[in-house]
Amino acid sequence: MTHPTRSLIAPSALRAALADRRELAILDVREEGVSARRRLFYSSIAPVGRLGLLVGQLVPRFDTPIVLVDEAGEYAPRAAALLARFGYTDVSVLEGGVSGWEAAGFEVFSGTNVPGKAFGEVIEHRLDTPNVDALTLKRLKDAGEDLVVLDSRPFPEYRTMNIPGGVECAGAELVYRALAAAPSPDTLIVVNCAGRTRSILGAQSLVNAGIPNPVVALTGGSMSWLLEGLELERGQIRTAPRPDEAVLGNARVLAQRAAAKAGVVEIDRATLARFESEANAQTLYRFDVRGPLEYEAGHRPGWRSAPGGQLVQATDEYVGTLHARVVLADDDGVRARMTASWLVQLGYLQVFVLADDEPAVAFETGPAPSVIFRTPGRPQWIEADQLAQALEAGRAQVVDVDSSLAFRRAHIAGARFVAASALEDLLDRIVEPSRQLALTSSDGVLAGLLANQLSERRPGVAALLGGTQRWLALGLPQATGDDGNLTGDDDAWYSPYHYAPEQAAQQMKAYLAWELQLVEQLERDGIASINVIDFGTPTRARSEERLTVLSHIRSLA
């Protein structure tokens, strides 16, 4: 039996390993809210409390070299022990954690999805992505200008709030649907997101593809709209139309040209089969970049859903292994190619597109099955009605380990919230020996994993079957608010939209300023392997011409 390696790795050695451009996974095992304050550029967040839920998809190959990161040794040893039990065989711990990295003179970043967001800023900085500010857009809309606003966020985010009149057209859907959404080449296309990244990448995707329309990004997205005192719409369901065959044919030609310019390698089924046979030696990720509903309606067996726009911005949430093989697929010849044209520019993945003219025969439906690892043993479950009776009689106590944001919205009455990674450390302080401890999470899966782990230390820990979702659906006693939250916002990064109205504006300004400084921080650090490509299409010139007209309109206002 192979014994796992759990050695320390010095910051300088990790920096050298990154320069070698070989497979390597850097996992930050602190909770997201903590990691977002101080982190390494190329790390993926995999909190020790959620490790069994995340690591199987982030790092699918068991002998991948893994480096664990925390602040200064508080979680990494426990995470290394868990990974060994899960079957991982090459695990090291960054000596001194983030503090050691910083002490060695290397750059420490903040925020979430840092590689993708920094990438967007570098793109705008080097390519001068055309953009328009919120007040100018408002004046153009009020004047009846021929324009369409395409919101490049996923539908759930769009439905939460959107620029008035905007239409949902998430990420990789832009080149696929833009020609149908704006059939006249004179129509100005404005791309927006919540902040900056997806606005920039979305607008630049249309420029790179060379669509005939003028294109601009909304500077600062919906944050800038709100900061100017303008109102957003909420609860909308507008979606950009799908292209007919003629329009799709045009979009496919544009995507093929863009992919070729970016050097995207297209493979056939035989090559894919070879990659699959080699997956034990070289990591392979297979992503379906269509929308989630299309994926659930039918997808290639074993492939994961990764909508293209989200995959580019949040690559670190999907791919934990640097320099791995990534194969993309769609059913239209547009979305996978455009997504791939971005991923190759990130510089740390081997990106391929499955060019499959023959439709697959066998499909799976529904969401992709989760790969989870748990320690030996059988979780102890408790039914909702049994827990309700035990709580009423004072025989049980509930700890919610899922999400502080969800806890604030609604939770089991009397429950306390503890970030999953902190539960083991806080257990003795929060548990009353005379009462049964019941853990809950959104669907019960995370609670079951943690209950199983804790049973070795404290017998009788149970997990609520079906989780908080089932409890709420049954109409059992619930509460709202932060009363009972013992770990604050450690578990999650709170976006500016999560703050109270009196704090939101300040948080939005700080967030936009953080994005803008990423280019300077990258240049100072020199660690990123981003390779920006100028596609040289005439769309940019047309867009700049329209921007000149827009500037004139603003000067007259």
N, C-alpha and C positions, 0 to 999 in steps of 0.2 A: 504493500500500500504506500502511495506517495504521501509524504508528510508535508503539510503546508509550510511555506516560507512566510514568517511574520517578522522580518527584520526591520530595523530602522533605516530610512534613506535620508541622507542629508539634503538640504535645499539645493546645494550646488549640484549634487548628483541627479536630482529630479530635473533641474533645469537642463542638464546635459542630456538626460533621457528624452526630454521633449525635442531637443535639437536633432536627435537621431532619427525622428520621424518613423518610428516603429510603433506597433500596437501598444497602447498603454491606456489604462483607465484611471482617472483621478476622481475619487469619490469623496465628497465632503459629507461627513456623517453627522453633522449638526442639523438642527431643524432649520427650515428655510428662512424663517425670520431672523435667526442668528447669523446664518451664512450670508444673507443679503447685506449685512453690515460690513463684513470683512471676508473676502474670499480670494481664491486663485482664479485666474482668467479661464483656464481650461477645465475647471472642475464641474462635475455633475452633482447635483444635490441628491443624496441618498441617506436620509437620517437613520441613525442606528435603530430607532424605534419603528421605522417603516422598511427596514432593509429587506425583509422577506417579501414585501410587496413589490419592490422596485428593481432589485439587482438582477433578477432573471431576464428582464427585458433590456435593462441598461447594458449589462455585460453578459451576453448569452454564452460565451465560451469560458469553461471553467479554469483553463490554465492561462488566461489573459493576465499579464502583469497588472496588478491593482495597487495603487497608492492611496491610502486613507488619510484624510485631512480633518482635523478639528482645530480648536483654538490653541490648546496647549496640553493635549493628552487626556482630556476628560472623557471622550467617547471612543476614540480610535481603537484602544485595546479590546473593548467589548465588541466592537464591530468586527475586528479581525477574528475573534473567537467564533462569532456567529458565521462569518463567511467560511471558515474552516469546517464548521458543522454542515454548511450547505454544500460543500464539495469544492470550493475554490482552493487552488493549490499554490498560488504565487501572490501573496498579500504582504505588502510593506506598509509601514506607518511613517508619514512625514515627520522627521525629527523636529520637535519644537512646534509643530503645527503651523498655523498661519503666523503666529508670533515669531517662530523661527524663520519662516520664509521672509518676513519683513526685516528681521534683524540681519539677515544675510544680504540685504540691500535690494531685494526684488520687490516689484510693484504689487500692492494689495488693492484689489478692486472691490466695489460694492455693487449691489443691485442683483436682479435676476436676469437670466438669459443673456448674460454679459457678452458672449461671443457674437450672438445674433444682433444684439442692439449696437454693439460697437461696429459691427460690419455695416449696418445701415448708415451710421454716421460717417464712416470712411467712404462709403459709396457717394453720399451727398457731397462730401468734402472734395473728392477727386473728380467727380463727374458733373458737379454743379447741377444736380437734379432740379428741374424747374419747380418753383413753388409759388404759392399765393397765400397771403395772410387772411385771417378770418374776416376782418372788416371789409376788405376788398371783395371777398367772396359774397358777403352779405349784400353789398351794394350791387354786385352783378346779378344776384338772384332777384333782388327787388326791382332791378331794371328790366327783368325778363330776358337776360342774356341766354343765348343758346348754349346750355351747359347741362351736364349730368354729374351728380356727386355719387361716386362709387365707394362704399364703405368696405375696406379690405379686411375687416375683422370677421371671425366666425359668427354665425347667425345668433347664438345666445348673447354674445356681447352687443351685437347690433340691436337686438330687441330690447336690451336694457336702456339704451339711449343712442341717438343718432343725430347727425346734422339734419335740420329740416329739409325734407324732400329727398334725402339720401336713400340710396338703394344698396342692399347688401350684396357684396360681390367679393367673397373672401379670397385673399391671397392668390393662390394658383388659378383661381377662376377668372382672374382679370383678363388675360389674353384670350382665354377660352370664350368669355362672354362679352367682352367690351365692344366688339364690332356689332353685336346684336343689341347691346344697350344704347349704343350711339351710332346708328346706321349712317348718319350724315357725317362726312369727313370734316365738316366745319364745326361740329359740336365739340365744345371744350369739355374734356374729361378731367374732373377733380377727384383725386384719390385721398381718402382720409382714414385715420385710425384713431385710437384713443390718445396717442401721444405723437411720436415721430417715426419710429422704425418702420412700421407696416405702411405708413403713408409714403415714405421715401422708396422703399423696396417695391411697393405696388406701382407707383408712378414710373419708376425707373424700369420696371418690367415691360411696361407698355412702350417706353422709349426704346429699350433694347430690342424689342420685337419689331419695331418700325411700323407701328400702326399709323394710319393716315391722319388721325386726329391730333390736335394739340393737346398736351397732357401737362398737368401740374399736380404737385402734392400740396395738401393743405398744411401750412406751416404750424406745427404744434398740435395738429389734429383737433379732436373735440375739446381737449384741455384749453387750447388757445381760444376756441369759440366761447367757452364759459368764462375765461379770464377777461374777455372783452365785454362781459355782461350780457351775452346773447343766450337765448333759450334753446334747449335741445328738445327733440321729440322723444317719446318713449312708447314702447309697446308696438312698434311698427313691424310689419311682416313682408315688406316689399323686397323682392329678390330679382336680380338682373336676369333677363330671359336667357334661355339656352339658345345656342345658334342653330339655324337650320343647316342642311347639308352644304349648301353653297358657302355660307358664312363660315362654317366649321372648316371647310376646305381651305379657305383663305387663312384662317387662324393657324391651321396645321402647317401651312407653308412658312408662315412667320416664325412659328416655334421651331421648325426644323432648321431654319437659317440661324436662329439665335443659339440653338444647341450646338450646331456645327462651329459657329464662331467661338463658342466657349470651350470647344474641344471635348464635348460630352461623348463618351463611348457608348454606342448602342450594341446590345447583345441579343442573341437569339435564345431559344429554349435550350439548345444543346449546351451553350456556354453557361446558362443559368444552372443547368443540372450539374455541370462540373463545379461551379462555385458551391452549390449545395453539398456536393460530395466532399469538398475541402473545408467545410465549415468548422470541423474540429481542429483544423490547423490555422485557418485564417478566418477571422470573425466576419459573419455575413448578416446584414440587416436587409429585409425585404419590406418595402413600404408601398402601400396603395395610397396615392396622393389625392384621390377624389374626395368629395365631401363625405362626411360621416354617414349620412342617410343612404347614399349610393353604396358605400362600403357594406353597410348592414344588409342591404337588399341583395347583395351577391358579390363575393370576392374570391380571389384565388386562395385555396386552402393553405393555411399557415402564414399568410401575409398579414402584417399589422396595418391599421389605419393611421395615416399621418398626413392630414390635409396639407397641401404644399406650402401655403403661406405660413402656417404654424411651424412646419418642419424647418423652414429657413430661419425664422425668428427664434424658435425655441429648440434648436438642434440638440442642445445639451440635455433636454428632457427625453429625447428619443434615442440618442446615440451616446453611450457612455465610453465607447472605445475609440480613441483617436486612431486615424489611419486604417480603419476597417473598410471593408467593401460595403457599399450601400447601393442596392438596386431599387429603382423606382418603376412604377407601372401605373397606367390609367386605362381607359377604354376609348380614348379620343385622339391620342397622338399630340396633344397640346400640353396638358398640365404636367405630365412627368418630365417632358423636355424642358419646359420653362423652370420648373423647380430644380432640375439638375443643373441648368445653366447658372443658378445661384450657388448651389452647394459646392460646385467645383471651385468657385472663387474664394470660399472659406479657407481652402488650402490644407485641410487636415483630414480629408476623406477621399476614398477611391470611389467615384460616383459612376454609376451605369444606369442606362435606361433599357428596359425590356421592350424591344421593338417587335411586338407580337401581332402579326397581321391575322393570325388564326385565332378566333375566340376560344377560350378555354371551355372544356366540356364539363368539368366538375367544378362546382362552386360551393362555398360555405355561405351561410347567411347568419345574420345577427352580429353582435359585437364580438371582437376578438377575445378568445379565452385568455384569462390572466395566468401568468406564470408566477406562482408563489412558492416560497420555501418556508418551512416551519421546522422547529426543533422536534425531535421525536416525542411521541405521545399523542394523546387524543384530547382535543379541546373539550372543556365542560361547557355546555350550553344551558341557558335558562330561557324559557319562553316568556313572552311579554306579560301574559296574565299572571304567571307565577311571580315575576319580578314585581309587578304592581301590588300583589298581595303582600309580598315580603317587605316592600317599602312602607306600605300602610301600617304594617305591624311593627315596624322599626327593626326588622331582622336583617336588612340589607342596606348597602350604600352603593351609589353609582358614580363611576368616574368615566367621563367622556374623553376619549383620546383622539378624536378625529380632526376637528377644525375649529379654531376659536371664532372664525367668522360665522360658520354654521351654528356654533353654540350660541352666539349672540342673537342670531335670527330665531332659533327655537331649539329647546333642549328638554330632556326629561326633568320634570319638576324635582328640585332638590339635588340634582346632579352637580358635580364639580368637574371642571375641565383641567386636564393636565396634558401638555404636549407629550406625544408618545415616547420620545427619547428620554424625557425627564421622569417618567413614571417609576422606573426602578429606583432612582435616587430618592424620590419623594415618598416611596411606598410606606416606610415605617412611620412617617409623620402624618400621613393622611388616612391610614387604615385603622379602623377600630376593631380590635381582635374579636369582639363579641358579635360583630355583624359581618355577613357575607359580602365580599367585594364582587361587584358586577361591573364589567367593562362594557362600554358601548362605543360604536363608531357608526358612520353613516349607514353602511349596509351590513355591518357586523363582521366583515372579513378581517380588518385590522385588529379589532377587539379580540377575535378568536386567536390570531397569531400571538398577541401579547399575553393573553390568558394562558396559552400553552407554555410560553416561555417562563412566565411568573410562577406556574404551578410547581416548578422544581424548587422554588424558594418558599412559596406560600401555597400549600394545598388548598383546594376549594375555590380558587378564583374562577369565576364563570364569565362567559360572554353572552350578551343579549343576542339571541338568534333573530336575524333580520335587521338588527341594529336600530338606530334612532328613526330611520325611515319607517319601519314597521310600527314602532311605538306611536309616532305621530299619526300615521295612517289609521290606526285603531282608535284615535281620539282619546288616548290616555293622558293623564295630567302632564302639562308642559308649561314651560316658562320661557321668557326671553331676557336678553340683556347679558351683561358681563359679570353679574354677581355669581361667585363661585369659580371664576376663572383664576387658577392659581399660577399660571405661567405666562399671562399676558399675551403678547403678540409674537412670542418666540417661534411658534409653529408655522407662521405664514408671513409672507411679505404683504404688507397692506398697501395697496395702490392708493393714489390720492383720492380716488372715488370712494374709498372705504371710510374716509374721515368725515367727521361732522362738518356741516356747512361752514362754520366759522373757521375751521382749520384747512378746508379743502384747497382754497386758493393758494395759500402759502405752500402747501405740499405739492401742488401742481407746478408752481414756479420752480421749486427745488428739484422736482423730477426732470423737468425740461432742461434745467441748467446742468443736471448730472449727465444727461444724454449728450449735451453739446460738448462737455469736457472730455468725453471718452477718446476722441481722436488724439488730443494732446497726451492723454495718459498712455495710450497705445504707443505713440511715438517715443515717449520717455522710456517705456518698458522694453520695446523691441521684441516681444515674445510672439506676437500674432503672425501667422503665415498667410494673411489675406492677400489675394492676388486679384486686383480690380481690373476688369476688362472694359474697355471703351468699345461699344458695338458699332459706333460710327453711323447710326441711322439718321435719316433726314428728319425724324420726328422731333429731335431736340431743337433743331433750327426753327421748325414750325411753331414749336411751343414757345421759344424765346421771342419770336415775332409777336405772338399773341400776348405774351407778358408785357411787351413794350406798349401795346395798346391798353392793357389793364393798368399799367402805371400811369398812363395819360388820363384814364378815367378817374383814377384815385386823386390825381393832382387837381382835377376839376371839381371834386366833391367838396 
